[in-house]
Amino acid sequence: MSDEKRSMLGNSLPIPTYEEATSSRAHSDVGDNPHSNEEASHLLASSYGRYRQPTVETARSSLESSFLEEFGDSARPSRESLERAMVAMEILEPGQEEEGQRRRGGEGGLRMHISKRISSITDSLSAISIPHHWRINPFRWFSCIRIPDLPCFGESFVPLYRFLGVIIGLILVYALLASDLVTLNPPPGAAGIIEFDINALKDFIRDSIDKDNIEHYLEYLSRFDHTAGTEGDLVLAKYVEGKFKSFGLEGVGLDEYNVYLNFPKPNGRKLSIIDPPWEAALEEPKTNGDHENTFAFHGHSKTGSATGPLIYANYGARADFDKLGSQGLNLTGSIVLVRYGGTQMDRALKIKAAELRGAAAVIEFSDPKTEGWDLPEGFVQRGSVSLMSFLVGDVLTPGTPSKPGYDRISLEQNPGLVGIPSLPLSWDNAKHLLQSLKGKGFKVEESWTGDTRGVEEWWTGSISDSPVVVKLENDQVEDERHPIWNVLGYIGGSDDHTKRIVVGNHRDAWCFGASDPNSGTAVMLEVARLFGKLLEMGWRPQRSVIFANWDAEEYNLIGSTEYVEDNIDDLRLHGMAYINLDVAVSGKEFRAAGSPLTQQPLLNVLERIQSPSGNGTLRGAWGDKILPGLGAGSDYVAFQDYAGVSSIDIGFAGDPFPYHSCYDTYEWMKNTGDPGFIHHLAIAQVLGVLIVELADTPILPFNMIDYAHALGRYTNDLEEYARKIMQEQSPDTKLLDFKDLRHAVESAEKRLKEFDEKHENWMDYVGTGLDTGGIISRQSRNARMSNFEEHLLDLSKGGGLPGREWFKHVVFAPETWSGYDAGYFPGVRDALANKDWELAQKQVEKIAKVIDRASYKLLN
C-alpha cells in the first residue's frame, strides 16, 4: 500500500477503540453524516447505557458499576438502541479516491468491446429518420391503399395493423438476439441484459482483483474488537452494508435475529490454587496498539464456580479418561486440565467427556508442542464450547429462526450446551499448574507429554494423596434474546432468477480477527466490488447470487444457521450451491473441502489461477487429490447437512497462526501471515471465478459420477469400520448386512453415469440458450443436479440422525464424538460406537433407500 494511501487511512478513518466499541461510556460525539456510495460510516455515540462486552479487568469503576447496575434479566440491547449509540461519519478508505480515475486493463477492454457493439447499433438506429406523423399513428399510410371489395375505413384495418406490428416486433427481437447482446427471461425489474463471453468474464474477474483493496479492507476490519453482539460488531455490520450498497448490490440490508449469547462479567472469572496461594493471569498482554483486548473466555460456557483437586487429562478425549479410570483415578468433583487439539479437536467435547466422568470444571490450555510453534507470551485461545455435533445455531430455537413468534426451549438440560464451567488458559499459566502436580498421582507416558521447557516431568495429579486444590470461577451475563446481524446483498439472475448461489463469510471475531475471519471478509468485499462493476456494464449471472456476511459464527454458527432455518423451504427448492470463506488466509497451502458435486467446478477454476508460489497453477499444486468432505467447523453446516445445498469451503492454510487470540492482528498478517497479500489475491481469484463457474455457466458444471465414486469409497470405509468394531467389541455377533446399501450405490453409479453421458449432446442442443425448449431443458437438468443433494436428506416424520434429529443428511454430518472432523454415514457410525448393532443395521437400510430414491429421481 502506498504511503499516500496509508496517510489517508491513518488521518481519515475514525476507528472505535475497544473502550468505545464495547464499554458503557463512549468517548466522543460526532455529528451524523450519511454514508455515500464509496464511503462507509460508523462510530459510537455516548448515550448508550446498557451492556457492552466488558474490557480487560482494569480499574474502570464506571464501566463495572454501569454494567452491574443497568443490565438486568430483562434488559437487552436491541438493534434500535444500539443504532442510537452510533453516529454516522464519512470514512475515506485508501484507494477509493482513485476509484473513478483508474480503470484496470481487464475492465477497460471488456467495457470497450461491449461499448463498441452497442455504439454501432445505436449509430445505425439513430441514422434512421422517422417522420413525426408516423410516431403519432405508425399505420396511417395504410389509409391510402385501395384493396378491391374492402371498404377503406381505419377501423377495418386494426387487425392488420396489429399483425404487422407483431411481425415488425419479432424482426427487431430477432435482430437483438442475433447480435448476442441480450438474453431471455430477465429477472423482475431488469432491463436489457448484455450477454458476456463466459471465458472473457472469468479472465476479467481473475485479472481485476486488487490486493491493495483487500489489504485496506483488512486493516480497517482488524482495528478493533468485534465479538458477536457487541457495538464493534454492529459497526462492522454497518460498514459491510455500506460497502455492499456502494458496490451496487441489490436488496442490501441487515437481517436481525435474537439469540442466546453469554458475556463474562468484569472480575467474574478467576482461577487459583488454594494452598500455596497462587492466582492465574487470565488476560493476554495488549497486542494491537492502544486498543484493548477482549476478555479470554469460552462462548456458551456454563456459569458457575467449582473447587476440587486438579487432574491432568491429556487432550480430554474419551480414551484419555478411560486411561485415567484404569489407573484408579475417580474424577468426581475434580478440576480437569486438558490441552487443546490432539486426539479430540473439539473443545466442547473435551468438556462434555469430563462432565460425563463427574468432573466439576475444565481448564483448556495451548501447548506449544501440540500447536507446533513458539506461542507468544500470554497467548490464549478463546472459542465456543457449544456442542456443535449435537446442535448448531441458536440453542434455544433448534429448527426455527430466532425471531418473535417462534417457540424457545430452556437453557437447562439443553442438548447444545455443556453442564460444567470452563476457562481458557495461556501456556505461561498452565506451566505453573503442571509444575504443581509433580510427584502426585502417576507420571504420564510420552504421548501425554507436552512442551518440556519449564515442565520437565508431567504427572496426572491425585484425588486423595495431597491433591493440588484449585478453584475456578466463571460468572457471566446470559442473554437469551441478544441481537445479532447478518448482512445480505443480492444480484438477480437473468435466466432463472429463483435459483441461487450463496457466498458466505462470517464477520464476528473473538478479538481483532485479522485471519479469522477478516481475511475472508476482505476477500469477499473485493470480489463483490468487481461483480458490482459487472452489473454497471450490463451483465447479470444466469442464476442469482447472494453475498452473505454472517454474524455469531463463533458462537455455534448462529447467523448462518438462523438464515437457513428462516429460509429452509426456499433453499431446499432453489439453492444450487453454497461457497464458504472463513479463515481465507492463515497459511500458504491451498485447501478445500466440500460435497463431491463441487469437485469438478473447483478443478475447472484452479486451472485458471496461478499459484502464489510461482510454480504453475493451483490445479497443478492440487494434483490428484480427491476433494475431502466437510466437517462441522464453519458456516457450511446448515447448508450442507440441514438444507441439502451442495457446499464447498476454500482457503489457504497449513501454517500455525494465532488462532482465536488477540495476537491475530493486521500487523501479524502483514508481516508474517501473508506479506504482500499474494495469497489473499489468489483466494479472491478462486472465489470470483468459482462464482462465475456456478452462477453463469448454462449448465451447472457438476460431474454426477464424482458423487457415485464418493459413495462407493464411503461404503467401503464404513463396511471395514463396522467389521473392525464388531469383531473387537462383540466377536460372536453377526456382522452387519451391507447388501442393500451396496446395491443402492451400484444402481446410483449406473444412473449417475447415464445422466452424465447425456452431457455433450445436451450442451450441443442448448448451448446457445436461445430457444425456449433449450432453456426449459437446461433448467430442468440444473434442477435435477442440484436437487440430488436435497434428496439425500431424511425428511420423513421424525427423520434425521437418531438422537440428533436436526442433522438431516444421511451421508454427511459430524459423528457425535468427531466434533469438527468430516463424517460419512454418521448414523451408522454412531450406533456402532454405542454398540447398538440393531440400530446400526436399521441405519444401513435407511441409507440404502434414501440413496436409491435420490438416484432414481435424478433420471425420473
Helices and strands as residue ranges (DSSP letters): H 3-12, H 18-22, E 41-44, H 61-70, H 79-84, E 86-90, G 96-98, H 105-126, H 132-136, G 140-144, G 154-157, H 158-178, H 198-208, H 211-221, H 231-247, E 250-273, E 278-279, E 298-299, E 304-312, H 318-326, E 335-339, H 347-356, E 361-365, H 368-371, E 383-384, E 422-425, H 427-436, G 446-448, E 469-491, E 496-506, I 514-518, H 519-536, E 543-550, H 558-566, H 568-574, E 575-585, E 589-594, G 596-598, H 599-606, H 618-622, H 636-637, I 638-643, E 647-653, H 666-668, I 669-673, G 675-677, H 678-695, H 704-729, H 739-757, H 759-766, H 772-790, H 826-833, H 837-859
